[in-house]
Amino acid sequence: MPVSTDSLPSPFPEQPVAAEAGRGVSIGVFDSGLGGLSVLRAIRAHLPAAELLYVADSGHAPYGEKSDEFIGERSEHISRFLMTQGADLIVVACNTATAAAVHHLRSTWPSMPVVGVEPGVKPAVAHSRNQRIGVLATPFTLQSEKFRSLLERHGGNAHIVLQPCPGLAREIERGLLDSPELHALVSEFSQPLIDAGVDTAVLGCTHYPFVAPLFQQALGDGVHIIDTAEAVARQTARRVLDLPIRRDAQARAAEARATRLWSSGDPALLTHVAHAWLGLKTQAGALPKE
């Protein structure tokens, strides 16, 4: 069975957050599968009164094996669904979907705020002492034009080891965070970073924070691990401040703290994992087909 949230590290240091932050706002979040729950967790910490709507497109995971056109179609379908559920803002909690589809979503709905994710190269460069950094991500993310642009803008003179992790997101998607298969994959993908002497490792996929303890164990305590859920949550909170005040805000506020879940795969698995990993006691529904 998946491990409980008690065995997971805190996603970020404790900090004061207004209990009413996000009241009356609905935030739609989607990922190719379960990984975006790491982003959902961070958004909840920053906007505890917001209604959160989460879609796991597990029936079509992993996105890294799909074409840009397919990812764009799925992203548009899911975003449209989230808007019918009342989303005021969309968070693309998937590096692959961000690279392949975020511009399409923004051009399709120019008035809808869309927040994407990207590997934390900039904070990694700022944090690294020896300027030797490893980036763990899907092959698609590392090969994307968006990621190459990110490296050009923020890589500086750092020596950056790009480590593709084929199959890792798929294994995490099973919901078992301590399986021998996961240990083997993490060990395999960590070794090139160890050989390169990195002191900072970037988790470049929203699935990977859920196995951060395994990466820390494999890489050693001397390697600092960065994931971008906190940065995404902060950006989401900033964009929420820019949203117009809705006339029905008081009525919507009655749904404060609600979280609704849907999956295009197995809703029962999403229900179980959201409870085990995040402590959510919410029954997931089936994502309607087009």
C-alpha positions in Angstrom: 0.0 0.0 0.0 1.2 3.6 -0.5 3.0 5.1 2.4 1.2 7.6 4.7 1.9 11.3 4.7 3.6 10.9 8.1 6.6 9.4 6.3 6.9 12.2 3.8 9.0 15.3 4.4 7.4 18.7 4.8 7.1 20.2 1.3 8.6 23.5 2.6 9.3 25.2 5.9 6.4 26.3 8.0 5.5 29.9 7.5 2.5 32.0 8.6 -0.4 32.0 6.1 -3.7 33.9 6.5 -6.4 31.3 7.2 -8.8 33.2 4.8 -6.3 33.2 1.9 -8.0 32.2 -1.3 -11.6 32.4 0.1 -14.2 32.5 -2.7 -11.7 31.3 -5.3 -11.6 28.0 -7.2 -8.3 26.8 -8.6 -8.1 24.1 -11.2 -5.0 21.9 -11.2 -4.1 19.1 -13.5 -1.3 16.7 -14.3 -0.8 13.6 -16.4 -1.4 11.6 -13.3 -0.8 11.6 -9.6 2.4 13.8 -9.5 0.5 17.1 -9.5 -0.7 16.2 -6.0 2.6 17.6 -4.8 1.7 21.0 -6.3 -1.9 20.7 -4.9 -0.3 20.2 -1.4 1.7 23.3 -1.7 -1.2 25.4 -3.0 -3.3 24.3 -0.1 -0.7 25.5 2.3 -0.6 28.9 0.6 -4.3 29.3 -0.1 -6.0 27.3 2.7 -9.5 28.7 2.1 -9.5 28.2 -1.7 -11.6 25.5 -3.4 -9.2 23.2 -5.3 -10.2 21.1 -8.3 -7.7 18.4 -9.3 -7.7 16.2 -12.5 -5.3 13.3 -12.8 -5.2 12.3 -16.5 -3.9 8.9 -15.5 -5.8 7.2 -18.3 -3.4 8.8 -20.7 -0.2 8.8 -18.6 2.7 9.3 -19.1 2.6 12.4 -21.2 6.3 12.1 -22.0 5.5 9.3 -24.5 2.8 11.3 -26.3 3.0 13.9 -29.1 2.7 17.7 -28.5 -0.6 17.6 -30.4 -2.0 14.9 -28.2 -0.9 16.7 -25.0 -2.3 20.0 -26.3 -5.7 18.3 -26.9 -5.8 16.7 -23.5 -4.7 19.9 -21.8 -7.5 21.8 -23.6 -10.1 19.2 -22.8 -9.2 19.1 -19.1 -8.9 22.9 -18.8 -12.3 23.3 -20.4 -13.8 20.8 -17.9 -12.2 22.6 -14.9 -13.7 25.9 -16.1 -17.2 24.3 -16.3 -16.6 23.3 -12.6 -15.9 27.0 -11.8 -12.2 27.3 -12.0 -11.0 30.9 -11.9 -7.4 30.0 -12.6 -5.6 26.9 -14.1 -2.4 25.4 -12.8 -0.7 23.0 -15.2 1.0 20.9 -12.6 3.1 18.9 -15.1 6.4 19.9 -16.7 5.7 18.0 -19.9 2.3 19.6 -20.4 3.7 23.0 -19.5 6.3 22.7 -22.2 3.9 21.3 -24.8 0.7 23.1 -24.2 0.8 26.2 -21.8 1.1 28.6 -24.7 -1.8 27.0 -26.5 -4.0 27.3 -23.3 -3.1 30.9 -22.9 -3.9 31.8 -26.5 -7.1 29.8 -26.4 -8.3 31.6 -23.2 -6.4 34.9 -22.9 -8.5 36.1 -20.0 -7.9 32.9 -17.9 -4.8 33.0 -15.8 -2.7 29.9 -16.5 0.3 29.0 -14.2 2.8 26.4 -15.5 5.8 24.7 -13.9 9.4 24.3 -14.9 12.4 22.7 -13.3 14.0 24.9 -10.7 17.3 25.6 -12.5 17.4 29.3 -11.3 17.2 28.5 -7.5 19.6 25.5 -8.0 22.3 27.8 -9.5 21.7 30.3 -6.7 22.0 27.6 -4.1 24.9 25.4 -5.4 28.3 26.0 -3.8 30.3 24.2 -6.4 28.1 25.0 -9.4 27.6 21.4 -10.2 23.9 20.7 -10.6 21.9 17.7 -11.6 18.5 17.9 -13.2 16.3 14.8 -13.0 13.3 14.9 -15.4 11.5 13.1 -18.1 13.2 12.7 -21.5 10.5 15.0 -23.0 11.1 17.8 -20.6 14.9 17.7 -21.1 14.5 17.7 -24.9 11.9 20.5 -25.0 12.6 24.0 -26.4 11.1 25.5 -23.3 13.7 23.7 -21.1 16.6 24.6 -23.4 15.5 28.3 -23.1 15.4 27.9 -19.4 19.0 26.7 -19.3 20.1 29.6 -21.5 18.4 32.1 -19.3 19.4 30.7 -15.8 22.1 28.1 -16.3 24.9 30.7 -16.1 28.4 29.0 -16.0 27.2 26.1 -13.9 28.0 22.6 -15.0 24.6 21.0 -15.3 24.1 17.3 -15.6 20.8 16.4 -17.4 19.6 13.1 -16.3 16.5 11.6 -18.1 14.4 9.3 -15.9 12.4 7.1 -18.3 9.8 5.0 -16.5 10.1 6.7 -13.1 6.9 8.7 -13.3 5.1 5.6 -14.5 6.4 3.6 -11.5 5.3 6.3 -9.0 1.9 6.3 -10.7 1.3 2.9 -9.3 1.0 4.5 -5.9 3.7 2.4 -4.1 6.4 4.7 -2.8 8.8 2.1 -1.3 8.8 -0.7 -3.9 12.0 -2.4 -5.0 11.4 -1.2 -8.5 11.4 2.4 -7.3 14.5 2.0 -5.3 16.3 0.5 -8.3 15.2 3.3 -10.7 16.2 6.0 -8.2 19.6 4.4 -7.6 20.2 4.1 -11.4 19.3 7.7 -12.1 21.2 9.1 -9.1 24.5 7.5 -10.0 25.5 9.8 -12.9 24.9 12.8 -10.5 27.0 11.2 -7.8 29.8 10.5 -10.4 29.6 14.2 -11.5 30.0 15.5 -7.9 26.8 17.6 -7.9 25.9 19.3 -4.7 22.3 20.3 -5.8 19.7 18.2 -7.6 16.6 19.5 -9.2 13.4 17.3 -9.3 12.1 18.3 -12.7 8.8 16.3 -12.6 5.9 16.9 -10.2 5.8 13.1 -9.5 9.4 13.1 -8.2 8.9 15.0 -4.8 7.0 11.9 -3.6 10.2 9.9 -3.8 12.4 12.7 -2.6 13.4 10.7 0.5 14.7 7.9 -1.8 16.7 10.4 -3.9 18.1 12.0 -0.7 19.2 8.5 0.5 20.8 7.7 -2.8 22.5 11.0 -3.3 23.6 11.5 0.3 22.9 14.2 2.8 25.4 16.6 1.2 23.2 17.1 -1.8 20.5 19.6 -1.6 17.3 18.7 -3.4 15.0 21.3 -5.0 11.5 20.9 -6.3 9.3 23.7 -7.7 6.0 23.1 -5.9 6.7 26.0 -3.5 7.5 28.4 -6.4 4.3 27.3 -8.2 2.2 27.8 -5.1 3.7 31.3 -4.6 3.0 32.3 -8.2 -0.5 30.9 -7.9 -1.1 33.0 -4.8 0.1 36.1 -6.6 -2.2 35.5 -9.5 -5.1 35.0 -7.2 -4.6 38.5 -5.9 -5.1 39.8 -9.4 -8.4 38.1 -9.9 -11.5 40.3 -10.1 -13.9 40.1 -7.1 -16.8 37.9 -8.2 -20.4 38.9 -7.3 -21.0 35.4 -6.0 -17.9 35.4 -3.8 -19.9 35.0 -0.6 -21.8 32.0 -1.9 -18.6 30.5 -3.2 -16.9 31.0 0.1 -19.3 28.5 1.6 -17.3 25.9 -0.3 -14.0 27.1 1.3 -11.4 24.4 1.9 -13.2 21.9 -0.4 -11.1 19.8 -2.7 -12.7 17.9 -5.6 -10.9 15.2 -7.5 -11.3 13.5 -10.9 -9.3 10.9 -12.8 -9.4 9.6 -16.4 -7.9 6.4 -15.1 -9.0 4.7 -11.9 -10.8 7.1 -9.5 -10.4 4.6 -6.7 -6.6 4.8 -7.0 -6.7 8.6 -6.9 -9.0 8.6 -3.9 -6.6 6.2 -2.1 -3.4 8.0 -3.0 -4.8 11.5 -2.1 -5.8 10.1 1.3 -2.5 8.3 1.9 -0.2 11.0 0.6 -2.1 14.2 1.5 -4.6 13.1 4.1 -7.5 14.1 1.8 -10.8 12.3 2.6 -12.4 13.1 -0.8 -14.0 10.6 -3.2 -12.6 11.1 -6.7 -14.9 10.9 -9.7 -14.4 9.8 -13.3 -13.4 12.6 -15.7 -16.0 12.9 -18.4 -14.9 11.9 -21.8 -15.1 14.3 -24.7 
